[in-house]
Amino acid sequence: MKLPAATAAFGVRTRLVLAFLLVAAVSAVTTAALTYREARNAVLERAQDTAVASFREEAERFVPELPLDREAVRWELYDIAARSKPHPWIVFAEYASVRVSSGDRPASGVLTAELRRSARTSPRGAFQRVVKDGAAYLTIGMPVMTRVVAGGPAVPSGLVLYAVMSLANEETDIDALVTAARDGALPGLAAALVPALLAARSVLRPVRELRRAAHSMGGGQLDTRIAVRGRDEMADLARTFNASAARLEDSVRELKDAGTRARRFASDVSHELRTPLAGMLAVTDLLDEDADRLDPDTARAVRLISAETGKLALLVEDLMEMSRFDARVAELNTDEVDAAEAVRRTLSGRRWHERVGTELPDGIRVRLDPRRFDVIVANLVGNALRHGAEPVTVRLSRRGGALAIEVRDHGAGIADTALPHVFDRFYKADAARSRSPGSGLGLAIVQENVRLHGGTVLARNAPGGGALFTVELPFDGPASRQERTRSGRGRAEAAP
């Protein structure tokens, strides 16, 4: 299964470290945001509560004389402003259309209509935080109460006092908090990198051990095991891997033993059959010579026995050949030969030269085992003659650094379902061929001989109909045994 590109671009270590740092960053930012909010509220509320309580006291002590004397009120406002806390105020009074201020008026819009309305209607006054032109202010409105009758209830006098206090110092303190949180977060993330790397290392150590163990098992070392440490999930994974490896080792050992026994059995049976078959072949040859002098029924029986004995002898020889391949004892005796002449000898030796068309350019020399090359060509041509339809053609050509041998017939071709299995042992695409003269091992022997030469063999259906087998053999001879082992001992395919 392929990973998405974004995931595959980073290793597990990098993703673990990034995830750890992301969690640390989110935690730091969340903590800093909550701390900032609480600290900001605390700073502003402290200044706000102090200013509101102090200004309320001043408003309660203020007893104006009506009608309002502007200058007298102004001096009273100066006194109130002088006692301001925690920061200087600008104080002014409003009574009907009279406006009196203790200093410069603040920027327009600092005293909002909402604050004026609340200050006139609420005996306790009102306050509001306002930001104007980037500057923060605390605005307070307090109605001045008076008693119409001594000892009676206090009623609004119509005079309202306002105070405007700058919050620049508080904003400075808040900005300092933000800077401190930011400056503290960066070293915190850098410090979090160390435990992130340590955590990633502790998590990835068993993963690396598992990877090395899997690689060793893939190389054939089935006795590889992982040391189990602790009782966590990785330890459970290690125990599961070890148990699976042990079961796999037992299964492979059993399969190897079974394969060895099967190969030994086939080889032993083939050797034991060769001697009696040689005698039977000699007898059947004599019977064939006298078959014409026998009565028809006996002659048919003699010829049937002779044919079946020949098939059995061919099967025994093929089984012995396959047993040599399975035991890895098949060897090559290479020589430099003329490829066209070698094909002609194969066809002439089996009297196929009149039935098989050829395209054999002269001058193509190749290093190969002549006997095994003869088997390759003979089995492919014999398969085409038995199971295909004439004309059958053999064509030689150069393909890069390889000799290409193409054998084609003009029959019905190979069924799509049969193409992947044509090189399997004893495979026959048509049940009606179960009594065909072949042993069912011819194409499998072709495949093994081609692999031994370091080449490839491919089966497919030709565009114009019929089956087409293509063999490619390197001109410079087969690869060494070590090179064949590393390359998977060649390749044989059946293409649709």
Helices and strands as residue ranges (DSSP letters): H 5-8, H 12-61, H 70-82, E 89-95, E 98-101, H 113-121, E 126-132, E 135-147, E 154-166, H 168-218, H 233-290, G 291-293, H 296-326, E 335-338, H 339-349, E 356-359, E 365-368, H 370-387, E 392-399, E 402-408, G 419-421, G 431-435, H 442-452, E 456-461, E 467-474, H 481-486, E 491-494
